[in-house]
Amino acid sequence: MPVIASASYNTTIESPDYPLDYHNNSECKWGVQIEDKLDFPFGGYVIKVIFNDFKLQAGQDSSVPSCPYDNLTFYDGYSESYPLLGSYCGTVHPEVIYSNASYLYIKFRTDSTITSRGFRISVSVVGAGNDSEHSRQSLYTSQVAHQAGAYERRGLA
């Protein structure tokens, strides 16, 4: 589903039936792009994602530091073939995610077992300013949150 991100307002993306529990065996995809008036070649703007509410089924296998069951995954581009920014489950997520350019691909996948409240995120457009710093911050935050989730599942947090 295409979503336009704006510098003038936040656009909300929610899991199906939010705030009620989402369904099993679901897959939803959103392609987020910067509004046309701001989408210049080598443009100066990036997509910013803020987590307003987030509760998915947490990973159960402590030997796998990932989200194999229900997850919300972010890619830095048009599709899943672009670089992975992060995949999140349970209640662990970064405060903010930044794209590196004018597109962001989001995928929500659920398995056949436990469901939960789901998520509500906001997307907007911000000036890249120091775009590469946003990228490093986003990737670092993603890795830390992902590792924290693995430790939380192992009872180490």
C-alpha positions, 0 to 999 in steps of 0.5 A: 500500500503506498504511503506519502510522507510529508514535511507538513504533517505526520502520516500514521500507519497501524497494524490491522484492527489496531488497537485490537489484536491483529490476526494470525497468518497476515502480511501487510506491506507499505511503500513510503515515499517522500511527497513529490514536491520534496523528492529531488535527485540527491535531495536533502530529505529523508523519512523519519519513523517514530513508534507511538505504540508497539506490542507484537509477539516476542521471539521465543527461541533464545538461541536465535537473536531475531524475530521469527514469529511476528515482526515489523521490518524496515528496508531502506528503499523500494522493496525487500531487496534493499538494505535491512534497517531492522526487524522488531518484535515484542516491545523492543524497538528503536526510538526513531528510524531514518531512511537514507533517501526518499523511500522506505519499505515496511513489512508486517508479518504474523505467524499462526500462533499468538497475536497481540495489540500490534503497532502504531507508527508515524512517518514524516519527512525531515531535512537530511542535514547530516544524512549519514549521521542519521543513517549510522544512528538508525543502524546503531539503534536498530542493532542495540534494540535487536540485541536487547530483545535477544537478551530480554528473551534469554532473561539477561536484561 
